[in-house]
């Protein structure tokens, strides 16, 4: 089995201790030579400045590619494009362009009066600049706001037509969900890379709640497996085994790149990567 290319998502710190945790995560995972680190953007744009600062510092101190999240929420077109320019000026030229979660706990997304109406408009504007590598989100089990899986796939196609270079999916628990989606996208004429998003489960209760919020199906067998593992105190072993098996199945089906949602907890992600043959090649030493 040829080891896959990997990339890792982290979130910006909101405290000094969290900043150390982010840096520890980078130190632990950078030796695996990821394609990039992605830095998330809080709901409603709540971590806008933190995302910029974290992306800048991570890129500057590690020398690694960084992909900054950018959303349409809570900002005008001019403000959003100003943020994009600041990313570019900081040496961050990869952007994950997203609509974003509704602000202030709202149930549905409402565009800013002077902002982008959706992610397609944001992608079009960024693509016109001609200076960014653009990634977008994709939803193997359909976006919660999509009326059907067909509409979900057609909207992804619109993102690619608008200028996106690559898509990263929401996480899923069974390989068949991604593989079916990949086939459906190919049938719809999508020929750009679609990278599966992988969530190593560090806490099943939290992961399950997260899955419910974003429309990820939770198989009944998985609930039972974690109930048994919790009784035996073997949840970490179960998580490592299941995540490695999921990734191995994807690789056997021709997937050559994986994107891990680390939640700034690198240990499980690192263990899975090593099990897949992704081994350390360098050390992160260029510390500012």
Buried (B, 14 or more C-beta within 10 A) or exposed (E): EEBBBBBBBBBBBEEEEBBEBBBEBBBBBBBBBBBBBBBBBBBBBBBBEBBBBBBBBBBBBBEBBBBBBBBBBBBEBEBBBEBBEBBBEBEBBBBBBBBBBBBEEEEEBEBBEEBBEBBBBBBBBBBEEEEBBBBBBBBBBBBEBBEEBEEBBEBBBBBBBBBBBBBBBBBBBBBEBBBBBBEBBEEEEBEBEBBBBBBBBBBBEEBBEBBEEBBBEEEEEBEEBBEEBEEEEEBBEBBBBBBBEBBBBBBEEEBEBBBBBBBBBBBBBBBBBBBBEBEBEEEBEEEE
